[in-house]
Amino acid sequence: MRAARALAALVLAAVVAGCGGSRHQPASQFGAAPAPSAAPSESAGPTPTFTFNPSPGPTGSASPSVPSGNSGQGDLRATYHAQRDVLGTRLNVTVTLSNQGTGDVNGWTVIVGLSSINLTVSTPPQIKHEVKDGKLVFTPNGAGDLLHPGDELTFSFTATGLGSVTSCTANGRDCVSA
């Protein structure tokens, strides 16, 4: 009997959190993510992530600077994967950028369109985001702005509300859905 009550309480808490009953504050229009809640019993869903994997240099370590004579051309490619939570109220989107060219990619901008209602967006601190013309615009925030050939950068963000990804571009090139 206690187990059934505990399970019912957990399900009720998940439903309330999924329906906007959590204490999340809306993000500002210019990209400030809401402060995380300190309540241990509140389930906030997937945590936005950031991973930057520089390609190994000739000695097996990341190349810290642009090699001299690097006159090739960068070729930024992007994929994204969108996954909805069990209740359907949170959308976790993972974007992977990779430089497949022979030169550097200096700076990047990912623009994502979402359908329907988007209440809040949470990103990791290494990524800036803002809303422009109804679309989410993501740029580096001090890490991963320079991608050498072979470098890969992955970040995720969580959108709360109903909707799905309708478009995605990276430096003007369409992303591929993975």
C-alpha positions in Angstrom: 0.0 0.0 0.0 2.8 2.4 0.9 4.6 1.6 -2.4 1.4 2.4 -4.4 1.1 5.7 -2.6 4.7 6.6 -3.2 4.4 5.7 -6.9 1.2 7.8 -7.2 3.0 10.8 -5.5 5.9 10.5 -7.9 3.6 10.3 -11.0 1.6 13.3 -9.7 4.8 15.3 -9.2 6.0 14.5 -12.7 2.6 15.5 -14.2 2.6 18.8 -12.2 6.2 19.6 -13.3 5.4 18.8 -16.9 2.3 21.0 -16.9 4.2 24.1 -15.8 3.9 23.5 -12.1 7.7 23.8 -11.6 9.3 26.9 -10.4 11.2 27.7 -13.6 11.5 31.3 -14.5 11.1 32.3 -18.2 14.3 33.1 -20.0 14.8 36.7 -21.2 14.5 37.5 -24.8 18.2 38.0 -25.2 19.3 34.6 -24.0 19.7 34.5 -20.2 18.9 31.0 -19.2 16.7 30.6 -16.1 18.5 29.9 -12.9 18.4 26.2 -11.9 16.2 25.2 -9.1 17.8 24.1 -5.9 14.9 21.9 -4.9 16.2 18.3 -4.8 12.7 16.8 -5.4 12.1 18.7 -8.6 12.9 16.9 -11.8 14.2 19.4 -14.3 14.6 16.9 -17.2 17.8 16.6 -19.3 20.6 19.0 -18.4 21.9 21.0 -21.4 25.4 19.9 -22.3 28.5 21.2 -24.2 31.3 19.2 -25.5 34.2 20.5 -27.6 36.6 17.9 -29.1 39.5 19.5 -30.8 41.2 17.3 -33.3 44.6 15.9 -32.2 47.6 17.7 -33.5 50.7 16.0 -34.9 51.9 15.1 -31.4 48.6 13.8 -30.2 47.5 16.9 -28.4 45.0 19.5 -29.4 46.5 22.2 -31.6 46.4 25.4 -29.6 47.0 27.8 -32.5 46.4 28.1 -36.2 49.2 26.5 -38.1 51.2 28.8 -40.3 50.2 28.4 -44.0 46.8 27.1 -43.2 45.2 28.4 -46.4 42.6 25.7 -46.8 38.9 26.4 -46.5 36.7 25.4 -43.5 33.7 23.3 -44.2 31.2 23.5 -41.3 28.6 20.7 -41.2 25.8 20.3 -38.6 23.5 17.6 -37.5 20.7 17.7 -34.9 18.7 15.2 -33.0 15.4 16.2 -31.2 13.9 14.0 -28.5 10.7 14.7 -26.5 10.3 13.6 -22.9 7.8 11.1 -21.8 5.1 13.7 -21.0 5.7 15.5 -24.3 6.3 18.9 -22.7 10.1 19.1 -23.0 12.1 18.9 -26.2 15.8 18.1 -25.9 17.8 19.0 -29.0 21.4 18.1 -29.6 23.4 19.9 -32.3 26.8 18.6 -33.5 29.1 20.9 -35.5 32.1 19.5 -37.3 34.7 21.1 -39.5 35.2 18.8 -42.4 37.4 21.2 -44.4 41.1 21.7 -44.7 41.1 25.2 -43.1 39.6 26.8 -40.0 36.1 27.8 -39.3 36.3 31.0 -37.3 32.9 31.6 -35.6 29.6 29.9 -36.1 25.9 30.7 -35.8 23.2 28.0 -35.5 19.6 29.1 -36.1 16.7 26.8 -35.1 13.1 27.3 -35.8 10.6 25.7 -33.4 6.9 25.2 -34.1 4.1 26.1 -31.7 4.6 27.4 -28.2 8.1 27.6 -26.6 7.9 28.7 -23.0 11.6 28.6 -22.0 14.9 27.5 -23.4 17.9 26.3 -21.3 21.4 26.2 -22.7 24.8 25.5 -21.2 26.9 28.5 -20.3 29.3 28.0 -23.2 26.5 28.8 -25.6 24.7 32.2 -26.0 21.2 32.2 -27.4 18.7 34.9 -28.3 15.4 35.0 -30.1 15.4 36.8 -33.5 12.4 36.8 -35.8 10.8 34.0 -33.9 13.9 31.7 -34.2 16.5 30.7 -31.7 20.0 31.9 -32.6 22.9 30.1 -30.9 26.5 31.4 -30.9 29.7 30.5 -28.9 30.2 32.1 -25.6 34.0 32.0 -25.2 34.6 28.4 -26.1 34.6 26.6 -29.4 34.4 29.6 -31.6 37.4 28.5 -33.7 37.1 25.0 -35.2 40.3 23.6 -36.8 40.0 20.9 -39.4 38.6 17.7 -37.8 37.2 19.6 -34.7 33.8 18.6 -33.4 31.5 20.6 -31.0 28.3 19.3 -29.6 25.7 21.2 -27.5 22.2 20.5 -26.4 19.4 22.7 -25.3 16.0 22.0 -23.8 12.9 23.8 -24.9 9.9 23.6 -22.6 6.5 23.6 -24.2 4.8 21.9 -27.1 6.4 22.0 -30.5 9.1 20.6 -32.7 12.1 21.6 -34.8 11.0 23.1 -38.1 14.3 24.3 -39.4 18.0 24.3 -38.5 21.0 26.0 -40.2 24.6 26.4 -39.3 26.4 29.4 -40.9 23.6 29.4 -43.5 23.8 25.7 -44.4 21.0 23.4 -43.6 21.6 21.0 -40.7 20.9 17.3 -41.2 18.4 15.6 -38.9 20.1 12.6 -37.2 
